[in-house]
Amino acid sequence: MGRHLQKREPGNGACIELMNMKHIPHPLAFIQRDWQQTIRRKAAEAEQLGKLHPEQLKLVYQQKWFKALMPEYYGGLNLTIPQLVRLQEGLSWADGSFGWVFTLCCGAGWFAGFIDADLAPALFGDERTCLAGSGASTGEALILPDGYELKGTWNYASGAYHATHFTANCIIRNENGTVLNADGSPLILPFIVDKKDVELLSTWKYIGMVATGSHSFKMENVKVSKNRCFKIDADAVTIKSRLYQYPFRQLAEATLAANLMGMAIHFIDLAEEIIQQRIKLGKYTEDQKTLLSGKLIAIKAEGNLARESFYNAVDSSWQINNLSALELISPTSRKLALTARKHVDELYPYCGLMAASPDTEINRVWRDLHTASQHTLLTFES
């Protein structure tokens, strides 16, 4: 498995692997075994609930995972991007819906580095603080003398049931109409609001990622103070940290790709178990055994190559002013996502009806991956 150096982050008990990049270990190396067992043991029940199970949430709060990208000043973990994506792959390997909620909520928590420094401590002081939201500009913010009035509906707020706050992009308007940027485009800014100010809409009815509870939320004429508006820009940070200098697009691409690969490896593990069981039962001819053995070897090798390229790009991009490495995040993330989908689809036909039964673990993983992979950020290879 190669040489590994374990770095234990203060306050979270997380075992983050800093590794020799000649070999990328299985995602289990990125998380503790007891975490995986807690997450996976309650995954089926979480799907029935349509949200994370209380025992899963207890683990989240213990490890401060919703605050993974918040500054230590606000009680966050302030993880680096290399640490984050490894943890995300490991948690998504444990369970796709769990990993997705962690990723989207801690990703929204990253906005803490841009929110008014006088307001932020009150917002993020609670150990259960969790941000959910949407990047779609499907709302409006009317400028008032003392703040803004918000209205709109936003879709796909993963982790909505667990959120204490919501973030939402709004088109800025005044009494004369839409406020424009210098280039003539509409001015769009994000806002952070308390959960009490939004109405949850039960709209998440898809085949997978059921436990993410990625419902819509609505606001109607909600008045907020000026400091509830913020701007995601390196020049607008309110906490000085390298973490908030990292470009948001690359952060989103890398984190979502790590999630998809974690799910894919979970599927591959389960598929290999099923194939081995069917071999023991004499279900295959010798030629078929050889074909399946070769396919598994090839899939693992190709997956590890894609992961090596991805992690090399992520680790290099964390270096100060490494613009060439940042440019590699998009293609390596997309390649990783496409590889994940490809490998799952290659193995699915060999898993029998068990893979098609909605009550099985492997089917849940298949549904989660094929739902999560519809995210537009990673749909195309370029």
URRAVEN-V448167 format. One line per field, one symbol per residue. ss: DSSP state (~ for helix, > for strand, _ for the rest). psi: psi as a letter, one per 40 degrees, with the letter a starting at -180 (. if undefined). Layout:
ss=???
psi=???
This chain:
ss=___>>>>>______>>>>>_______~~~~__~~~~~~~~~_~~~~~~~____~~~~~~~~~~_~~~____~~~______~~~~~~~~~~~~~~_~~~~~~~~~~~~~~~~~~~__~~~~~~~~______>>>>>>>>>>>>>>__>>>>>>>>>>>__~~~__>>>>>>>>>>__>>_>_____>_>>>>>>>~~~_>>>________~~~__>>>>>>>>>>>~~~>>___~~~_____~~~~__~~~~~~~~~~~~~~~~~~~~~~~~~~~~~~~~~_____~~~~~~~~~~~~~~~~~~~~~~~~~~~~~~~~_____~~~~~~~~~~~~~~~~~~~~~~~~~~____~~~~____~~~~~~~~~~~~___~~~____
psi=eiiihhhhhheeehghhhiheehhiiddeeiidddddddddedddddddeiiidddddddddefdefdeiiddeeidfiiddddddddddddddhdddddddddddddddedeeihdddddddedieehhhiaieigfiihhhidebihiiihhifgheddeidiiihhihhiaeeahhiideeiihhiiihiideeihhhgegfidifdeefgiiiiihfhhiideehihgideeiehhiddeehhdddddddddddddddddddddddddddddddddefeiiddddddddddddddddddddddddddddddddeihfgddddeeddddddddddddddddddddeeeaedeeheeidddddddddeddeehddfdid.
